[in-house]
Amino acid sequence: MGHAIVIVLDGVGVGALPDAADYGDAGHDTLGHTAEAVGGLALPNLQRLGLGNLHAVRGVAPVDRPAGSYGRMLEISRGKDSTTGHWELMGVVTDVPYPTYPTGFPDDVLDLFREATGRDVIGNCAASGTEIIQIHGDEHVATGKLIVYTSADSVFQIAAHEEVVPLEDLYDICETARRILQPPHQVSRVIARPFLGASGDYTRTPNRRDFSIVPPDDLVLATLHRAGVPVRAVGKISDLYAGKGIVDKVVSKSNAQGMAALEAMYQGLNGVPSLLLLNLVDFDMLWGHRNNPQGMARDLEAFDVWLGGFLQTLQPEDLLLMTADHGNDPTTTSTDHSREYVPLLAVHGDRNVGCDLGVRASFSDVGATLCEFFGQPAPSHGISFLADLAESEGDDHDGTA
């Protein structure tokens, strides 16, 4: 048994799900539309693994013998936010969507927040985070009132200038909000959104922190932890799972930092089989939410370059899975997440042939595969594809879709 690594390319969906229209996302295609917008993507390592076989991507053609196994996954949970997607990847399906507030939070919620924090609020609307700090930043700096806002997702976001509300104070305020936001107002995440700068030129800093609701005990990470499998996380992974089952975490503030941290973590492992998790947030936070396909394309190509080197370090017993948690099409008028299929690429150590994993019925197939890989009971949701990977190792088929 080796190590398992899961890399989540946050927001990099591969086409609208059948129910996308119910979420206002008909026709969205994060990866496909990004490639078209920039005239094609250069992703030779992902192409070699089968990315062009699982989805039409300009510049990334299908290959006859993919070195990895490839497919797409459906989300069966209700919603399209990061918490919902990550939880389903680890076997927890969300049947009831978390509440959203397109016209702002009700007075009773904000009254509780004011009483608990001793601070007044401004904003209270669904807004772009980069825009709302320009609108309300001056008043916040002058008065200390907290900028509270939301989006199309189930989030309670609190923006504050780091020189007005120190980071630790902002994090404490978010912890307080997390405690008071109970059903029916149990949002998926409370998010600290610190910023710096002066009037007319406020800029968000990388010191964001997410405060998610605590997942149930049947989360695959908790199962592995109880079995003695160390789970180590890089990026906002630990926040999204509220730390459940995670023994070690590294906070990264960019894709580049995250990739470097994962590489260092992997190289520093001892002989105990471990699960490593990495979320690459820039695809979603910097490019999807800001409608910037050029930035999305640059970071995809940078990831591909890094991946080429990382693949060379994998040991024969290791398992690498790459996927996403939702879409965030940067070419649409929306700045919100989109209800999309997510890609699935799997590499089993030094194997040099893959197979078509098809369309998986749930993101939970990732969690089920990890359980089988580490010799643990299957979760309530998901079907493992580990046997398919093993069969492909000795199969001489051409691997095309």
ABEGO torsion letter per residue (X at the ends): XBBBBBBBBBGBBBEBBAAAAAAGABGBBAAAAAAAAAGEBBBAAAAAAGAAAABBBBGBBBBABBABBBBBBBBABBEABAAAAAAAAAGBBBABBBBBBAAEBBAAAAAAAAAAAGBBBBGGBBBBAAAAAAAAAAAAAAAGBBBBBBBABBBBBBBBBAAABBAAAAAAAAAAAAAABBOAABBABBBBBBBBEBBGABBBBAABBBBBBBBBAABAAAAAAAAGBBBBBBEAAAAAAGGBGBABBBBBABAAAAAAAAAAAAAABBABBBBBBBBBAAAAAAAAAAGBAAAAAAAAAAAAAAAAAAAAABBAABBBBBBBAEBBBAABABABBBBBBBBBBBBBEABABBBBAEBBABAAAAAAAAAAAAGBBBBABEBBAAAAAAAAAABABAGBX
